[in-house]
Amino acid sequence: GWRYAIPAYAAACFVGYSRVKVKAHWVHDVIGGAAIGYLAGYLFTTPYQYKDYYFYPSITPNSVGVLCEKEF
């Protein structure tokens, strides 16, 4: 929720600003990284629904993948 998102976004903005300030990255690098981070967060925390199919990220100590579930 927003209770955890706001501090996380504030910290990410500070890190992005500091990376540009010390000339370690360009502004478009930081914007691209933020977009990738936002999309990854959205995709991996929101179950994707396609009719009777459900897709979820699956992360275990030994593997990373996608779980596909079908309702009958």
C-alpha positions as CSV (number, residue, x, y, z in Angstrom):
1,G,0.0,0.0,0.0
2,W,0.8,3.7,0.0
3,R,2.1,3.4,3.6
4,Y,5.2,1.6,2.3
5,A,5.3,3.0,-1.2
6,I,5.7,6.7,-0.3
7,P,8.9,6.2,1.6
8,A,10.2,3.8,-1.0
9,Y,9.5,6.2,-3.8
10,A,11.1,9.0,-1.8
11,A,14.3,7.0,-1.3
12,A,14.4,6.0,-5.0
13,C,14.0,9.6,-6.0
14,F,16.9,10.6,-3.7
15,V,19.1,7.9,-5.1
16,G,18.3,8.9,-8.7
17,Y,18.9,12.5,-7.9
18,S,22.2,11.8,-6.2
19,R,23.4,9.6,-9.1
20,V,22.7,12.4,-11.6
21,K,24.3,15.0,-9.2
22,V,27.6,13.1,-9.1
23,K,27.5,12.6,-12.8
24,A,27.3,8.8,-12.5
25,H,24.2,8.6,-14.6
26,W,22.3,10.7,-17.1
27,V,18.7,11.9,-16.4
28,H,17.3,9.5,-19.0
29,D,19.1,6.6,-17.3
30,V,17.4,7.4,-14.1
31,I,14.0,7.8,-15.8
32,G,14.4,4.5,-17.7
33,G,15.4,2.7,-14.5
34,A,12.4,4.2,-12.7
35,A,10.1,3.0,-15.5
36,I,11.5,-0.5,-15.5
37,G,11.2,-0.6,-11.7
38,Y,7.6,0.6,-11.7
39,L,6.6,-1.9,-14.5
40,A,8.3,-4.8,-12.8
41,G,6.6,-3.9,-9.5
42,Y,3.2,-3.7,-11.1
43,L,3.6,-6.9,-13.2
44,F,5.0,-9.0,-10.3
45,T,2.6,-7.8,-7.6
46,T,-0.7,-7.8,-9.6
47,P,-2.0,-11.2,-10.8
48,Y,-2.6,-11.2,-14.5
49,Q,-6.0,-12.6,-15.4
50,Y,-6.9,-14.0,-18.9
51,K,-10.4,-15.5,-18.7
52,D,-9.9,-18.7,-16.7
53,Y,-6.1,-18.5,-16.6
54,Y,-4.1,-16.8,-13.8
55,F,-0.3,-16.1,-13.9
56,Y,1.7,-15.4,-10.8
57,P,5.5,-14.9,-10.3
58,S,7.1,-17.9,-8.5
59,I,10.3,-17.3,-6.5
60,T,11.8,-20.1,-4.4
61,P,15.2,-20.6,-3.0
62,N,16.1,-22.8,-5.9
63,S,14.2,-21.3,-8.8
64,V,12.5,-18.3,-10.4
65,G,9.6,-18.6,-12.8
66,V,5.9,-18.1,-13.6
67,L,3.1,-20.1,-12.2
68,C,0.1,-20.7,-14.5
69,E,-3.2,-21.7,-13.0
70,K,-6.3,-22.8,-14.9
71,E,-9.8,-22.8,-13.4
72,F,-12.3,-25.5,-14.5
